[in-house]
Amino acid sequence: MAVRPIRPEDVELELAFFRGLSARSRYQRFMQHLSELPPQLLTRFTQLDYERELALVVLHEGSFVAVGRYAPRADGTTAEFALTVADAWQGKGIGRALLERLCSSARDAGYGALYGSILVDNHAMLNLAAKLGFTASSREGAEVVVVRNL
C-alpha cells in the first residue's frame, strides 16, 4: 500500500472513499449524520495549505482505504487531527501507522501538541490514541473526549 499527500485532483477518489464508508464510520468521523460530502468540505479536504496542514491517504489498488489529516488550531501553535479508515480495513494497523506518521509530521512542522476529538463510544480510536501516548485533556459534553499528544 502506498501513502502520499492528498492532491486537488483526488476529488473523485475522496468522494468514492466517503461514499464507501458505513453510516457509523461517517458519524464517528464527522460527529453528525452526513449522507453526502458537501462540496465546500470536499474542496477543503483536497486543496490544502501544506505549509500549515497535512492530509495523507493510504491507497490500495488505486482506491483510498484511509485518510488522515491535521490542521492548525486557532492558537497557531497546536494542530487537530482527524483519521478515517475504510470499514473493511479497520483493525489491520493502518490507522495506527497513519496516526504515527501524522504525529511525526506535526512535530516536524513545529506544532507543540496534536489534539483529536473522539466520540466516547469510538472505543477503537480511543484505544489507539492511548497506545500512541495521547491523554484525555478535556471533554466536550458527555459525548466527546479531546485527546492530546506531542
C-alpha positions in Angstrom: 0.0 0.0 0.0 1.2 3.5 -0.8 0.9 6.6 1.4 1.0 10.0 -0.1 -0.3 13.5 0.4 -3.8 14.2 -0.9 -3.9 16.3 -4.1 -6.5 18.6 -5.7 -7.2 16.0 -8.5 -8.2 13.4 -5.8 -11.8 14.7 -5.6 -13.3 11.6 -7.1 -11.2 9.3 -5.0 -12.2 11.2 -1.9 -15.9 11.1 -2.8 -15.7 7.3 -3.5 -14.0 6.8 -0.2 -16.6 8.8 1.7 -19.5 7.0 -0.1 -18.0 3.6 0.8 -18.0 4.3 4.5 -20.7 2.9 6.7 -23.1 5.3 8.3 -21.4 4.5 11.6 -17.9 5.3 10.3 -19.2 8.6 8.8 -20.8 9.6 12.1 -17.6 8.7 14.1 -15.5 10.9 11.7 -17.9 13.9 11.3 -19.9 13.6 14.5 -23.0 14.2 12.6 -25.0 12.2 10.0 -23.9 13.1 6.5 -25.3 11.2 3.5 -23.1 13.2 1.1 -19.9 15.2 1.4 -20.8 18.9 0.9 -18.9 20.5 -2.0 -17.2 23.1 0.2 -15.9 20.3 2.5 -14.7 18.3 -0.4 -12.8 21.3 -1.7 -11.4 21.9 1.8 -10.3 18.2 2.1 -8.5 18.2 -1.3 -7.0 21.7 -1.5 -4.7 22.2 1.4 -2.1 24.8 2.5 0.8 22.3 3.0 2.8 24.9 4.9 0.3 24.6 7.8 -1.6 21.4 7.3 -1.3 17.9 6.0 -3.6 15.2 4.6 -2.3 11.8 3.9 -4.1 9.0 2.0 -3.4 5.3 2.1 -4.1 3.7 -1.3 -4.7 0.1 -2.2 -5.3 -0.8 -5.9 -5.9 2.9 -6.8 -8.5 3.5 -4.1 -8.3 5.3 -0.8 -8.5 2.9 2.2 -7.6 5.6 4.8 -7.3 9.3 5.1 -5.6 11.2 8.0 -5.0 14.8 8.4 -4.1 17.6 10.7 -4.7 21.3 10.6 -3.7 24.2 12.8 -6.0 25.1 15.7 -6.9 28.8 16.4 -3.7 29.3 18.5 -1.5 28.5 15.6 0.9 26.5 17.7 -1.1 23.3 18.1 -3.0 21.2 15.5 -6.0 19.0 15.4 -6.1 15.6 13.7 -8.8 13.5 12.1 -8.5 9.9 10.9 -10.8 7.6 8.9 -10.1 4.1 7.8 -12.5 2.3 5.4 -14.6 -0.3 7.2 -13.1 -3.3 5.5 -9.6 -2.1 6.5 -10.2 -1.3 10.2 -8.3 -3.3 12.8 -5.4 -4.0 10.4 -2.9 -1.5 11.7 -3.5 1.1 9.0 -4.9 3.7 11.4 -2.0 3.3 13.8 0.6 3.7 11.1 -1.2 6.7 9.7 -1.6 8.4 13.1 2.1 7.7 14.0 3.0 9.5 10.7 0.7 12.4 11.4 2.2 12.8 14.9 5.7 12.8 13.5 4.9 15.2 10.7 3.1 17.6 13.1 6.1 17.5 15.4 8.5 18.2 12.4 6.2 21.1 11.4 6.8 22.7 14.8 3.4 22.1 16.4 3.6 21.8 20.2 0.7 19.4 20.5 -1.7 17.4 18.4 -5.3 17.2 19.5 -8.2 15.0 18.5 -11.9 15.0 19.3 -13.2 11.4 19.6 -16.7 10.2 20.4 -16.8 8.4 23.7 -18.3 5.3 22.1 -15.5 5.1 19.5 -13.5 2.7 21.6 -11.1 1.6 18.9 -10.0 5.2 18.2 -9.7 6.0 22.0 -7.6 2.8 22.5 -5.4 3.6 19.5 -4.9 7.2 20.8 -4.0 5.8 24.3 -1.5 3.3 22.8 0.2 6.2 21.0 0.6 8.3 24.1 -2.4 10.5 23.8 -4.1 11.5 27.0 -7.6 12.8 27.6 -7.2 16.6 28.0 -10.9 17.5 28.3 -14.4 16.6 27.4 -16.8 18.3 25.1 -20.1 17.5 26.8 -21.0 13.9 27.5 -20.2 12.6 24.0 -16.7 13.7 23.0 -13.3 13.2 24.6 -10.5 15.5 23.5 -7.1 13.8 23.4 -3.7 15.4 23.3 -0.2 14.2 22.3 3.4 15.5 21.5 
